[in-house]
Amino acid sequence: MRDVLAAAVTTVPPESTQQALGYPSLFLLVLIGALVPVVPTGALVSSAAVVAFHQTAPFSMVLVFVVAAFAAFLGDVALYWLGRRGMRSKNGSRWLAAIRDRAPEDRLAQAQEKLAEHGVAVLVLSRLVPAGRIPVMLACLMAKWPLRRFARGDVPACLAWAATYQLIGVAGGSLFKEPWEGVVAVVVLTVVISVAPGLWRRLRGAPR
């Protein structure tokens, strides 16, 4: 039995291997999640932060933050660029249609109102509010914001988003001794955070 346990331990990849695989995977998944808003990117960042919290390698937490924020920024800018192409096209595009499908009329109207009043600040907050990014992005498209203006506002938005979900991961990593326990906890928490607003809106809109 001891030999079996020893063999199992030796098969665990070292931290260098985990980092070599983990950071590119985090980058690709967050990038895809920004383009196709069905991947729970917040849970990915929090889980990566839990693993980094338990590692001994220096700057692992900083790398998680930089990789997540940069991937989110590239994904947002790419999706906005695709949306602008669809706005200029006579027949639109499937990317623009996907953005519109994920922006309910009431949320879009609210986003347009807030964007007209507060400008870039709404763009920053939209990434911190569950399901708030796409309606605000569509409002920016309909307001004909240039790509450069959107990108300038999206930088602090992605930095604040990455920092928030990384702090959730740090909290989960500090509360649990084993990394997998912290990962499970933060995944459950982030899923609840992302689902709760939608359930609340459905309950409020249900017939009384």
Backbone as JSON Lines, residues from 0, in Angstrom:
{"i":0,"aa":"M","n":[0.84,-1.21,0.0],"ca":[0.0,0.0,0.0],"c":[0.87,1.25,0.0]}
{"i":1,"aa":"R","n":[1.93,1.21,0.78],"ca":[2.83,2.35,0.84],"c":[3.47,2.61,-0.51]}
{"i":2,"aa":"D","n":[3.82,1.52,-1.21],"ca":[4.44,1.68,-2.53],"c":[3.46,2.31,-3.52]}
{"i":3,"aa":"V","n":[2.18,1.93,-3.41],"ca":[1.17,2.49,-4.31],"c":[1.02,3.99,-4.06]}
{"i":4,"aa":"L","n":[0.98,4.39,-2.78],"ca":[0.86,5.81,-2.45],"c":[2.08,6.59,-2.92]}
{"i":5,"aa":"A","n":[3.24,5.99,-2.75],"ca":[4.47,6.67,-3.18],"c":[4.47,6.87,-4.69]}
{"i":6,"aa":"A","n":[4.0,5.85,-5.41],"ca":[3.96,5.97,-6.86],"c":[2.95,7.03,-7.29]}
{"i":7,"aa":"A","n":[1.84,7.12,-6.55],"ca":[0.83,8.13,-6.89],"c":[1.37,9.54,-6.68]}
{"i":8,"aa":"V","n":[2.14,9.71,-5.59],"ca":[2.7,11.02,-5.3],"c":[3.69,11.44,-6.38]}
{"i":9,"aa":"T","n":[4.49,10.47,-6.83],"ca":[5.52,10.8,-7.82],"c":[4.92,11.14,-9.18]}
{"i":10,"aa":"T","n":[3.65,10.74,-9.39],"ca":[3.03,11.04,-10.68],"c":[2.41,12.43,-10.72]}
{"i":11,"aa":"V","n":[2.31,13.11,-9.59],"ca":[1.76,14.47,-9.56],"c":[2.74,15.41,-10.25]}
{"i":12,"aa":"P","n":[2.3,16.2,-11.21],"ca":[3.22,17.08,-11.93],"c":[3.82,18.12,-10.99]}
{"i":13,"aa":"P","n":[5.08,18.45,-11.16],"ca":[5.67,19.51,-10.35],"c":[5.05,20.87,-10.67]}
{"i":14,"aa":"E","n":[5.35,21.86,-9.81],"ca":[4.75,23.18,-10.0],"c":[5.13,23.79,-11.33]}
{"i":15,"aa":"S","n":[6.36,23.55,-11.77],"ca":[6.77,24.13,-13.06],"c":[5.93,23.6,-14.2]}
{"i":16,"aa":"T","n":[5.62,22.28,-14.15],"ca":[4.77,21.7,-15.19],"c":[3.35,22.21,-15.1]}
{"i":17,"aa":"Q","n":[2.84,22.33,-13.87],"ca":[1.49,22.85,-13.69],"c":[1.38,24.27,-14.24]}
{"i":18,"aa":"Q","n":[2.39,25.09,-13.99],"ca":[2.36,26.46,-14.48],"c":[2.48,26.52,-16.0]}
{"i":19,"aa":"A","n":[3.34,25.66,-16.55],"ca":[3.52,25.65,-18.0],"c":[2.23,25.28,-18.72]}
{"i":20,"aa":"L","n":[1.41,24.44,-18.1],"ca":[0.13,24.06,-18.69],"c":[-1.01,24.96,-18.23]}
{"i":21,"aa":"G","n":[-0.92,25.43,-16.99],"ca":[-2.04,26.16,-16.4],"c":[-2.25,27.55,-16.96]}
{"i":22,"aa":"Y","n":[-1.18,28.32,-17.12],"ca":[-1.33,29.7,-17.58],"c":[-1.83,29.78,-19.03]}
{"i":23,"aa":"P","n":[-1.28,29.0,-19.96],"ca":[-1.86,29.02,-21.31],"c":[-3.31,28.56,-21.34]}
{"i":24,"aa":"S","n":[-3.64,27.55,-20.52],"ca":[-5.02,27.08,-20.47],"c":[-5.94,28.16,-19.93]}
{"i":25,"aa":"L","n":[-5.5,28.86,-18.88],"ca":[-6.3,29.95,-18.32],"c":[-6.51,31.05,-19.36]}
{"i":26,"aa":"F","n":[-5.44,31.39,-20.07],"ca":[-5.54,32.44,-21.1],"c":[-6.56,32.06,-22.17]}
{"i":27,"aa":"L","n":[-6.46,30.84,-22.7],"ca":[-7.35,30.42,-23.78],"c":[-8.8,30.33,-23.32]}
{"i":28,"aa":"L","n":[-9.02,29.8,-22.12],"ca":[-10.38,29.64,-21.63],"c":[-11.04,30.98,-21.34]}
{"i":29,"aa":"V","n":[-10.29,31.91,-20.76],"ca":[-10.86,33.24,-20.49],"c":[-11.12,33.97,-21.81]}
{"i":30,"aa":"L","n":[-10.2,33.83,-22.76],"ca":[-10.39,34.45,-24.07],"c":[-11.64,33.9,-24.76]}
{"i":31,"aa":"I","n":[-11.8,32.59,-24.75],"ca":[-12.98,31.98,-25.35],"c":[-14.24,32.4,-24.6]}
{"i":32,"aa":"G","n":[-14.15,32.46,-23.28],"ca":[-15.31,32.86,-22.49],"c":[-15.73,34.29,-22.74]}
{"i":33,"aa":"A","n":[-14.77,35.16,-23.07],"ca":[-15.12,36.54,-23.41],"c":[-15.8,36.63,-24.77]}
{"i":34,"aa":"L","n":[-15.39,35.77,-25.69],"ca":[-16.0,35.77,-27.02],"c":[-17.33,35.04,-27.04]}
{"i":35,"aa":"V","n":[-17.41,33.96,-26.3],"ca":[-18.64,33.15,-26.23],"c":[-19.08,33.15,-24.78]}
{"i":36,"aa":"P","n":[-19.96,34.05,-24.39],"ca":[-20.27,34.25,-22.96],"c":[-21.1,33.13,-22.35]}
{"i":37,"aa":"V","n":[-20.6,31.92,-22.43],"ca":[-21.24,30.79,-21.77],"c":[-20.25,30.08,-20.84]}
{"i":38,"aa":"V","n":[-18.98,30.4,-20.97],"ca":[-17.96,29.82,-20.11],"c":[-17.85,30.65,-18.84]}
{"i":39,"aa":"P","n":[-17.94,30.03,-17.65],"ca":[-17.86,30.79,-16.39],"c":[-16.42,31.25,-16.12]}
{"i":40,"aa":"T","n":[-16.03,32.33,-16.75],"ca":[-14.64,32.79,-16.65],"c":[-14.29,33.23,-15.24]}
{"i":41,"aa":"G","n":[-15.25,33.78,-14.51],"ca":[-14.96,34.17,-13.13],"c":[-14.56,32.98,-12.28]}
{"i":42,"aa":"A","n":[-15.25,31.86,-12.46],"ca":[-14.9,30.64,-11.73],"c":[-13.52,30.14,-12.12]}
{"i":43,"aa":"L","n":[-13.16,30.3,-13.38],"ca":[-11.82,29.88,-13.83],"c":[-10.73,30.69,-13.13]}
{"i":44,"aa":"V","n":[-10.93,32.01,-13.07],"ca":[-9.92,32.86,-12.43],"c":[-9.83,32.56,-10.95]}
{"i":45,"aa":"S","n":[-10.96,32.39,-10.28],"ca":[-10.94,32.08,-8.85],"c":[-10.27,30.74,-8.58]}
{"i":46,"aa":"S","n":[-10.55,29.76,-9.43],"ca":[-9.92,28.44,-9.25],"c":[-8.42,28.52,-9.46]}
{"i":47,"aa":"A","n":[-8.0,29.27,-10.49],"ca":[-6.56,29.43,-10.72],"c":[-5.9,30.16,-9.55]}
{"i":48,"aa":"A","n":[-6.61,31.1,-8.95],"ca":[-6.06,31.82,-7.79],"c":[-5.92,30.91,-6.59]}
{"i":49,"aa":"V","n":[-6.86,29.98,-6.42],"ca":[-6.74,29.0,-5.32],"c":[-5.48,28.16,-5.48]}
{"i":50,"aa":"V","n":[-5.27,27.65,-6.69],"ca":[-4.09,26.82,-6.95],"c":[-2.82,27.63,-6.75]}
{"i":51,"aa":"A","n":[-2.81,28.87,-7.25],"ca":[-1.62,29.72,-7.11],"c":[-1.36,30.06,-5.64]}
{"i":52,"aa":"F","n":[-2.42,30.2,-4.86],"ca":[-2.26,30.52,-3.43],"c":[-1.5,29.42,-2.69]}
{"i":53,"aa":"H","n":[-1.69,28.18,-3.12],"ca":[-1.04,27.04,-2.46],"c":[0.31,26.69,-3.07]}
{"i":54,"aa":"Q","n":[0.73,27.42,-4.08],"ca":[2.03,27.15,-4.68],"c":[3.12,27.97,-4.01]}
{"i":55,"aa":"T","n":[4.33,27.47,-4.11],"ca":[5.49,28.16,-3.51],"c":[6.23,29.04,-4.51]}
{"i":56,"aa":"A","n":[5.93,28.9,-5.79],"ca":[6.64,29.68,-6.79],"c":[6.32,31.17,-6.64]}
{"i":57,"aa":"P","n":[7.32,32.03,-6.74],"ca":[7.06,33.47,-6.63],"c":[6.29,34.0,-7.83]}
{"i":58,"aa":"F","n":[5.53,35.05,-7.59],"ca":[4.79,35.77,-8.63],"c":[3.68,34.94,-9.27]}
{"i":59,"aa":"S","n":[3.31,33.81,-8.69],"ca":[2.25,33.0,-9.3],"c":[0.91,33.74,-9.25]}
{"i":60,"aa":"M","n":[0.65,34.44,-8.15],"ca":[-0.59,35.2,-8.05],"c":[-0.61,36.36,-9.05]}
{"i":61,"aa":"V","n":[0.54,37.0,-9.22],"ca":[0.63,38.11,-10.17],"c":[0.39,37.6,-11.59]}
{"i":62,"aa":"L","n":[0.93,36.45,-11.9],"ca":[0.77,35.89,-13.24],"c":[-0.69,35.54,-13.52]}
{"i":63,"aa":"V","n":[-1.38,34.99,-12.53],"ca":[-2.8,34.7,-12.71],"c":[-3.57,35.98,-13.01]}
{"i":64,"aa":"F","n":[-3.27,37.03,-12.27],"ca":[-3.96,38.31,-12.47],"c":[-3.68,38.87,-13.87]}
{"i":65,"aa":"V","n":[-2.42,38.88,-14.27],"ca":[-2.04,39.45,-15.57],"c":[-2.63,38.64,-16.72]}
{"i":66,"aa":"V","n":[-2.52,37.32,-16.64],"ca":[-3.02,36.46,-17.71],"c":[-4.54,36.61,-17.84]}
{"i":67,"aa":"A","n":[-5.26,36.58,-16.71],"ca":[-6.72,36.68,-16.76],"c":[-7.18,38.03,-17.3]}
{"i":68,"aa":"A","n":[-6.57,39.11,-16.8],"ca":[-6.98,40.45,-17.24],"c":[-6.68,40.65,-18.72]}
{"i":69,"aa":"F","n":[-5.51,40.2,-19.17],"ca":[-5.12,40.39,-20.57],"c":[-6.01,39.58,-21.5]}
{"i":70,"aa":"A","n":[-6.32,38.33,-21.12],"ca":[-7.18,37.5,-21.95],"c":[-8.59,38.07,-22.02]}
{"i":71,"aa":"A","n":[-9.09,38.56,-20.89],"ca":[-10.42,39.17,-20.89],"c":[-10.46,40.41,-21.77]}
{"i":72,"aa":"F","n":[-9.41,41.22,-21.7],"ca":[-9.35,42.43,-22.52],"c":[-9.32,42.09,-24.01]}
{"i":73,"aa":"L","n":[-8.48,41.15,-24.38],"ca":[-8.41,40.76,-25.8],"c":[-9.75,40.21,-26.29]}
{"i":74,"aa":"G","n":[-10.4,39.4,-25.45],"ca":[-11.69,38.85,-25.84],"c":[-12.76,39.92,-26.0]}
{"i":75,"aa":"D","n":[-12.78,40.87,-25.07],"ca":[-13.76,41.96,-25.16],"c":[-13.54,42.81,-26.41]}
{"i":76,"aa":"V","n":[-12.29,43.16,-26.66],"ca":[-11.98,44.0,-27.81],"c":[-12.31,43.27,-29.11]}
{"i":77,"aa":"A","n":[-11.97,41.99,-29.17],"ca":[-12.27,41.21,-30.38],"c":[-13.78,41.12,-30.6]}
{"i":78,"aa":"L","n":[-14.54,40.87,-29.53],"ca":[-15.99,40.77,-29.67],"c":[-16.6,42.12,-30.07]}
{"i":79,"aa":"Y","n":[-16.07,43.19,-29.51],"ca":[-16.58,44.52,-29.87],"c":[-16.27,44.85,-31.32]}
{"i":80,"aa":"W","n":[-15.07,44.48,-31.77],"ca":[-14.69,44.71,-33.17],"c":[-15.6,43.93,-34.1]}
{"i":81,"aa":"L","n":[-15.89,42.69,-33.74],"ca":[-16.8,41.88,-34.56],"c":[-18.2,42.47,-34.55]}
{"i":82,"aa":"G","n":[-18.61,42.99,-33.39],"ca":[-19.92,43.63,-33.32],"c":[-20.0,44.88,-34.16]}
{"i":83,"aa":"R","n":[-18.92,45.67,-34.2],"ca":[-18.9,46.88,-35.03],"c":[-18.97,46.52,-36.52]}
{"i":84,"aa":"R","n":[-18.31,45.45,-36.9],"ca":[-18.41,45.0,-38.3],"c":[-19.84,44.61,-38.63]}
{"i":85,"aa":"G","n":[-20.51,43.97,-37.68],"ca":[-21.9,43.6,-37.91],"c":[-22.82,44.81,-37.99]}
{"i":86,"aa":"M","n":[-22.53,45.85,-37.2],"ca":[-23.34,47.07,-37.24],"c":[-23.2,47.77,-38.59]}
{"i":87,"aa":"R","n":[-22.0,47.72,-39.17],"ca":[-21.78,48.38,-40.46],"c":[-22.27,47.56,-41.63]}
{"i":88,"aa":"S","n":[-22.45,46.27,-41.43],"ca":[-22.89,45.4,-42.51],"c":[-24.41,45.51,-42.7]}
{"i":89,"aa":"K","n":[-24.84,45.44,-43.93],"ca":[-26.28,45.54,-44.22],"c":[-27.04,44.36,-43.63]}
{"i":90,"aa":"N","n":[-26.44,43.19,-43.66],"ca":[-27.1,41.98,-43.19],"c":[-26.7,41.61,-41.76]}
{"i":91,"aa":"G","n":[-25.92,42.46,-41.12],"ca":[-25.48,42.15,-39.77],"c":[-24.47,41.02,-39.75]}
{"i":92,"aa":"S","n":[-24.35,40.34,-38.65],"ca":[-23.43,39.21,-38.52],"c":[-23.91,38.32,-37.39]}
{"i":93,"aa":"R","n":[-23.4,37.1,-37.39],"ca":[-23.81,36.17,-36.33],"c":[-23.27,36.61,-34.97]}
{"i":94,"aa":"W","n":[-22.13,37.31,-34.97],"ca":[-21.6,37.8,-33.7],"c":[-22.49,38.89,-33.13]}
{"i":95,"aa":"L","n":[-22.93,39.81,-33.97],"ca":[-23.84,40.85,-33.52],"c":[-25.17,40.24,-33.07]}
{"i":96,"aa":"A","n":[-25.63,39.24,-33.78],"ca":[-26.88,38.57,-33.39],"c":[-26.72,37.89,-32.04]}
{"i":97,"aa":"A","n":[-25.54,37.29,-31.81],"ca":[-25.3,36.64,-30.52],"c":[-25.28,37.65,-29.39]}
{"i":98,"aa":"I","n":[-24.7,38.83,-29.64],"ca":[-24.68,39.88,-28.61],"c":[-26.11,40.34,-28.31]}
{"i":99,"aa":"R","n":[-26.9,40.54,-29.35],"ca":[-28.28,40.99,-29.15],"c":[-29.12,39.94,-28.44]}
{"i":100,"aa":"D","n":[-28.88,38.67,-28.75],"ca":[-29.65,37.6,-28.11],"c":[-29.4,37.55,-26.6]}
{"i":101,"aa":"R","n":[-28.22,38.0,-26.17],"ca":[-27.87,37.95,-24.75],"c":[-28.08,39.29,-24.06]}
{"i":102,"aa":"A","n":[-28.77,40.2,-24.69],"ca":[-29.06,41.51,-24.1],"c":[-30.56,41.75,-24.14]}
{"i":103,"aa":"P","n":[-31.29,41.36,-23.1],"ca":[-32.74,41.6,-23.06],"c":[-33.06,43.09,-23.2]}
{"i":104,"aa":"E","n":[-34.25,43.36,-23.7],"ca":[-34.63,44.75,-23.99],"c":[-34.58,45.62,-22.74]}
{"i":105,"aa":"D","n":[-35.05,45.1,-21.61],"ca":[-35.05,45.93,-20.4],"c":[-33.63,46.21,-19.92]}
{"i":106,"aa":"R","n":[-32.76,45.2,-20.01],"ca":[-31.36,45.4,-19.6],"c":[-30.65,46.35,-20.56]}
{"i":107,"aa":"L","n":[-30.96,46.24,-21.86],"ca":[-30.34,47.12,-22.85],"c":[-30.78,48.57,-22.63]}
{"i":108,"aa":"A","n":[-32.06,48.78,-22.39],"ca":[-32.55,50.14,-22.15],"c":[-31.91,50.74,-20.91]}
{"i":109,"aa":"Q","n":[-31.77,49.94,-19.87],"ca":[-31.12,50.42,-18.65],"c":[-29.65,50.74,-18.91]}
{"i":110,"aa":"A","n":[-28.98,49.88,-19.67],"ca":[-27.57,50.1,-19.99],"c":[-27.39,51.37,-20.81]}
{"i":111,"aa":"Q","n":[-28.27,51.6,-21.77],"ca":[-28.17,52.81,-22.59],"c":[-28.37,54.07,-21.75]}
{"i":112,"aa":"E","n":[-29.3,54.01,-20.83],"ca":[-29.56,55.16,-19.95],"c":[-28.36,55.45,-19.07]}
{"i":113,"aa":"K","n":[-27.82,54.4,-18.45],"ca":[-26.67,54.59,-17.56],"c":[-25.43,55.02,-18.34]}
{"i":114,"aa":"L","n":[-25.27,54.48,-19.55],"ca":[-24.11,54.84,-20.35],"c":[-24.17,56.3,-20.75]}
{"i":115,"aa":"A","n":[-25.35,56.79,-21.08],"ca":[-25.49,58.2,-21.43],"c":[-25.2,59.12,-20.25]}
{"i":116,"aa":"E","n":[-25.49,58.64,-19.03],"ca":[-25.31,59.47,-17.85],"c":[-23.88,59.42,-17.31]}
{"i":117,"aa":"H","n":[-23.28,58.23,-17.31],"ca":[-22.01,58.05,-16.61],"c":[-20.85,57.65,-17.5]}
{"i":118,"aa":"G","n":[-21.07,57.31,-18.74],"ca":[-19.99,57.02,-19.66],"c":[-19.18,55.8,-19.3]}
{"i":119,"aa":"V","n":[-17.87,55.97,-19.28],"ca":[-16.95,54.84,-19.12],"c":[-17.13,54.13,-17.78]}
{"i":120,"aa":"A","n":[-17.57,54.84,-16.75],"ca":[-17.76,54.21,-15.44],"c":[-18.73,53.04,-15.52]}
{"i":121,"aa":"V","n":[-19.74,53.14,-16.36],"ca":[-20.69,52.05,-16.52],"c":[-20.02,50.84,-17.16]}
{"i":122,"aa":"L","n":[-19.11,51.09,-18.09],"ca":[-18.38,50.0,-18.73],"c":[-17.52,49.26,-17.72]}
{"i":123,"aa":"V","n":[-16.91,49.99,-16.8],"ca":[-16.09,49.37,-15.77],"c":[-16.94,48.51,-14.85]}
{"i":124,"aa":"L","n":[-18.08,49.03,-14.41],"ca":[-18.93,48.3,-13.49],"c":[-19.62,47.11,-14.17]}
{"i":125,"aa":"S","n":[-19.8,47.18,-15.48],"ca":[-20.54,46.12,-16.16],"c":[-19.85,44.78,-16.05]}
{"i":126,"aa":"R","n":[-18.54,44.77,-15.94],"ca":[-17.84,43.48,-15.83],"c":[-17.92,42.91,-14.43]}
{"i":127,"aa":"L","n":[-18.29,43.73,-13.45],"ca":[-18.42,43.25,-12.08],"c":[-19.83,42.79,-11.77]}
{"i":128,"aa":"V","n":[-20.78,43.15,-12.62],"ca":[-22.18,42.77,-12.41],"c":[-22.46,41.53,-13.26]}
{"i":129,"aa":"P","n":[-22.97,40.46,-12.66],"ca":[-23.29,39.26,-13.45],"c":[-24.25,39.58,-14.59]}
{"i":130,"aa":"A","n":[-23.92,39.12,-15.78],"ca":[-24.71,39.34,-16.99],"c":[-24.85,40.81,-17.34]}
{"i":131,"aa":"G","n":[-23.92,41.62,-16.9],"ca":[-23.99,43.05,-17.2],"c":[-23.09,43.48,-18.34]}
{"i":132,"aa":"R","n":[-22.13,42.64,-18.71],"ca":[-21.14,43.03,-19.73],"c":[-21.76,43.16,-21.12]}
{"i":133,"aa":"I","n":[-22.56,42.18,-21.53],"ca":[-23.09,42.16,-22.89],"c":[-24.08,43.3,-23.14]}
{"i":134,"aa":"P","n":[-25.04,43.56,-22.26],"ca":[-25.93,44.71,-22.52],"c":[-25.19,46.03,-22.64]}
{"i":135,"aa":"V","n":[-24.18,46.25,-21.81],"ca":[-23.43,47.5,-21.89],"c":[-22.59,47.54,-23.17]}
{"i":136,"aa":"M","n":[-22.04,46.41,-23.57],"ca":[-21.29,46.37,-24.82],"c":[-22.2,46.7,-26.01]}
{"i":137,"aa":"L","n":[-23.41,46.14,-26.01],"ca":[-24.35,46.44,-27.08],"c":[-24.76,47.91,-27.05]}
{"i":138,"aa":"A","n":[-24.9,48.46,-25.84],"ca":[-25.22,49.89,-25.74],"c":[-24.09,50.74,-26.31]}
{"i":139,"aa":"C","n":[-22.86,50.34,-26.09],"ca":[-21.71,51.05,-26.68],"c":[-21.74,50.95,-28.2]}
{"i":140,"aa":"L","n":[-22.08,49.77,-28.71],"ca":[-22.17,49.6,-30.15],"c":[-23.26,50.49,-30.75]}
{"i":141,"aa":"M","n":[-24.4,50.53,-30.09],"ca":[-25.5,51.33,-30.6],"c":[-25.23,52.83,-30.46]}
{"i":142,"aa":"A","n":[-24.39,53.19,-29.48],"ca":[-23.98,54.59,-29.34],"c":[-22.83,54.94,-30.28]}
{"i":143,"aa":"K","n":[-22.36,53.95,-31.06],"ca":[-21.29,54.13,-32.04],"c":[-19.98,54.6,-31.41]}
{"i":144,"aa":"W","n":[-19.66,53.98,-30.28],"ca":[-18.36,54.25,-29.68],"c":[-17.26,53.71,-30.59]}
{"i":145,"aa":"P","n":[-16.21,54.48,-30.84],"ca":[-15.05,53.93,-31.58],"c":[-14.39,52.81,-30.78]}
{"i":146,"aa":"L","n":[-13.72,51.94,-31.49],"ca":[-13.04,50.83,-30.83],"c":[-12.02,51.33,-29.82]}
{"i":147,"aa":"R","n":[-11.33,52.42,-30.15],"ca":[-10.31,52.94,-29.24],"c":[-10.93,53.41,-27.93]}
{"i":148,"aa":"R","n":[-12.07,54.07,-27.99],"ca":[-12.72,54.54,-26.78],"c":[-13.19,53.37,-25.93]}
{"i":149,"aa":"F","n":[-13.76,52.36,-26.58],"ca":[-14.19,51.17,-25.84],"c":[-13.0,50.49,-25.18]}
{"i":150,"aa":"A","n":[-11.89,50.37,-25.9],"ca":[-10.71,49.7,-25.37],"c":[-10.16,50.44,-24.15]}
{"i":151,"aa":"R","n":[-10.14,51.77,-24.2],"ca":[-9.65,52.54,-23.05],"c":[-10.51,52.3,-21.81]}
{"i":152,"aa":"G","n":[-11.81,52.23,-22.0],"ca":[-12.68,51.96,-20.86],"c":[-12.63,50.52,-20.4]}
{"i":153,"aa":"D","n":[-12.3,49.61,-21.31],"ca":[-12.3,48.19,-20.97],"c":[-11.06,47.79,-20.17]}
{"i":154,"aa":"V","n":[-9.99,48.57,-20.25],"ca":[-8.77,48.24,-19.5],"c":[-9.05,48.21,-18.0]}
{"i":155,"aa":"P","n":[-9.55,49.3,-17.39],"ca":[-9.84,49.23,-15.95],"c":[-10.94,48.23,-15.63]}
{"i":156,"aa":"A","n":[-11.87,48.01,-16.57],"ca":[-12.93,47.03,-16.33],"c":[-12.35,45.62,-16.16]}
{"i":157,"aa":"C","n":[-11.44,45.24,-17.05],"ca":[-10.83,43.9,-16.97],"c":[-9.91,43.78,-15.76]}
{"i":158,"aa":"L","n":[-9.21,44.84,-15.42],"ca":[-8.34,44.8,-14.24],"c":[-9.17,44.62,-12.97]}
{"i":159,"aa":"A","n":[-10.27,45.37,-12.86],"ca":[-11.13,45.25,-11.68],"c":[-11.78,43.87,-11.62]}
{"i":160,"aa":"W","n":[-12.18,43.35,-12.78],"ca":[-12.8,42.02,-12.83],"c":[-11.83,40.94,-12.38]}
{"i":161,"aa":"A","n":[-10.61,40.97,-12.92],"ca":[-9.61,39.96,-12.56],"c":[-9.25,40.05,-11.08]}
{"i":162,"aa":"A","n":[-9.13,41.26,-10.56],"ca":[-8.79,41.43,-9.14],"c":[-9.9,40.91,-8.25]}
{"i":163,"aa":"T","n":[-11.15,41.16,-8.62],"ca":[-12.28,40.73,-7.79],"c":[-12.35,39.21,-7.69]}
{"i":164,"aa":"Y","n":[-12.29,38.54,-8.82],"ca":[-12.39,37.08,-8.79],"c":[-11.13,36.43,-8.25]}
{"i":165,"aa":"Q","n":[-10.0,37.1,-8.37],"ca":[-8.8,36.56,-7.75],"c":[-8.9,36.66,-6.23]}
{"i":166,"aa":"L","n":[-9.47,37.74,-5.72],"ca":[-9.66,37.86,-4.27],"c":[-10.6,36.78,-3.74]}
{"i":167,"aa":"I","n":[-11.62,36.45,-4.53],"ca":[-12.5,35.34,-4.14],"c":[-11.71,34.04,-4.06]}
{"i":168,"aa":"G","n":[-10.81,33.83,-5.01],"ca":[-9.97,32.63,-4.98],"c":[-9.01,32.62,-3.81]}
{"i":169,"aa":"V","n":[-8.44,33.78,-3.49],"ca":[-7.53,33.86,-2.34],"c":[-8.28,33.54,-1.05]}
{"i":170,"aa":"A","n":[-9.51,34.05,-0.94],"ca":[-10.31,33.75,0.24],"c":[-10.6,32.25,0.34]}
{"i":171,"aa":"G","n":[-10.94,31.64,-0.8],"ca":[-11.18,30.2,-0.78],"c":[-9.93,29.4,-0.47]}
{"i":172,"aa":"G","n":[-8.79,29.84,-1.0],"ca":[-7.54,29.14,-0.72],"c":[-7.1,29.26,0.72]}
{"i":173,"aa":"S","n":[-7.41,30.38,1.37],"ca":[-7.01,30.57,2.76],"c":[-7.92,29.84,3.74]}
{"i":174,"aa":"L","n":[-9.15,29.56,3.33],"ca":[-10.09,28.9,4.23],"c":[-9.94,27.39,4.24]}
{"i":175,"aa":"F","n":[-9.37,26.83,3.17],"ca":[-9.28,25.38,3.06],"c":[-7.82,24.96,2.93]}
{"i":176,"aa":"K","n":[-7.52,23.85,3.57],"ca":[-6.13,23.37,3.57],"c":[-5.75,22.76,2.24]}
{"i":177,"aa":"E","n":[-6.67,22.03,1.64],"ca":[-6.4,21.36,0.37],"c":[-6.85,22.25,-0.79]}
{"i":178,"aa":"P","n":[-6.05,22.36,-1.84],"ca":[-6.45,23.21,-2.97],"c":[-7.77,22.81,-3.6]}
{"i":179,"aa":"W","n":[-8.03,21.49,-3.71],"ca":[-9.27,21.07,-4.37],"c":[-10.49,21.51,-3.6]}
{"i":180,"aa":"E","n":[-10.39,21.58,-2.27],"ca":[-11.52,22.05,-1.47],"c":[-11.82,23.52,-1.76]}
{"i":181,"aa":"G","n":[-10.75,24.31,-1.86],"ca":[-10.94,25.72,-2.19],"c":[-11.5,25.91,-3.58]}
{"i":182,"aa":"V","n":[-11.04,25.08,-4.53],"ca":[-11.55,25.18,-5.91],"c":[-13.04,24.89,-5.94]}
{"i":183,"aa":"V","n":[-13.48,23.83,-5.27],"ca":[-14.9,23.5,-5.23],"c":[-15.7,24.64,-4.61]}
{"i":184,"aa":"A","n":[-15.17,25.2,-3.53],"ca":[-15.9,26.28,-2.84],"c":[-16.06,27.51,-3.73]}
{"i":185,"aa":"V","n":[-14.99,27.92,-4.39],"ca":[-15.08,29.14,-5.2],"c":[-15.9,28.92,-6.47]}
{"i":186,"aa":"V","n":[-15.86,27.71,-7.02],"ca":[-16.69,27.42,-8.19],"c":[-18.17,27.52,-7.82]}
{"i":187,"aa":"V","n":[-18.53,26.92,-6.7],"ca":[-19.92,26.98,-6.25],"c":[-20.32,28.43,-5.98]}
{"i":188,"aa":"L","n":[-19.44,29.19,-5.33],"ca":[-19.76,30.58,-5.0],"c":[-19.93,31.43,-6.26]}
{"i":189,"aa":"T","n":[-19.02,31.3,-7.19],"ca":[-19.11,32.11,-8.4],"c":[-20.31,31.73,-9.27]}
{"i":190,"aa":"V","n":[-20.65,30.44,-9.3],"ca":[-21.84,30.03,-10.04],"c":[-23.09,30.6,-9.4]}
{"i":191,"aa":"V","n":[-23.15,30.58,-8.07],"ca":[-24.3,31.17,-7.37],"c":[-24.4,32.67,-7.66]}
{"i":192,"aa":"I","n":[-23.26,33.35,-7.64],"ca":[-23.25,34.79,-7.91],"c":[-23.75,35.08,-9.32]}
{"i":193,"aa":"S","n":[-23.35,34.26,-10.28],"ca":[-23.74,34.51,-11.67],"c":[-25.2,34.13,-11.94]}
{"i":194,"aa":"V","n":[-25.73,33.15,-11.22],"ca":[-27.09,32.68,-11.47],"c":[-28.12,33.47,-10.68]}
{"i":195,"aa":"A","n":[-27.75,33.95,-9.51],"ca":[-28.72,34.58,-8.61],"c":[-29.46,35.76,-9.23]}
{"i":196,"aa":"P","n":[-28.77,36.7,-9.92],"ca":[-29.52,37.83,-10.5],"c":[-30.58,37.41,-11.5]}
{"i":197,"aa":"G","n":[-30.27,36.42,-12.35],"ca":[-31.25,35.95,-13.32],"c":[-32.46,35.32,-12.65]}
{"i":198,"aa":"L","n":[-32.22,34.52,-11.6],"ca":[-33.34,33.92,-10.87],"c":[-34.19,34.99,-10.2]}
{"i":199,"aa":"W","n":[-33.53,36.01,-9.65],"ca":[-34.26,37.09,-8.99],"c":[-35.15,37.84,-9.99]}
{"i":200,"aa":"R","n":[-34.61,38.1,-11.19],"ca":[-35.42,38.79,-12.19],"c":[-36.6,37.94,-12.63]}
{"i":201,"aa":"R","n":[-36.41,36.63,-12.73],"ca":[-37.51,35.75,-13.11],"c":[-38.58,35.72,-12.05]}
{"i":202,"aa":"L","n":[-38.15,35.69,-10.77],"ca":[-39.11,35.69,-9.69],"c":[-39.91,36.99,-9.63]}
{"i":203,"aa":"R","n":[-39.22,38.09,-9.89],"ca":[-39.92,39.38,-9.89],"c":[-40.89,39.52,-11.06]}
{"i":204,"aa":"G","n":[-40.52,38.87,-12.19],"ca":[-41.38,38.95,-13.37],"c":[-42.47,37.9,-13.42]}
{"i":205,"aa":"A","n":[-42.45,36.97,-12.45],"ca":[-43.47,35.91,-12.45],"c":[-44.83,36.5,-12.1]}
{"i":206,"aa":"P","n":[-45.92,35.92,-12.63],"ca":[-47.27,36.4,-12.29],"c":[-47.55,36.27,-10.81]}
{"i":207,"aa":"R","n":[-48.16,37.28,-10.24],"ca":[-48.46,37.28,-8.81],"c":[-49.86,36.68,-8.58]}
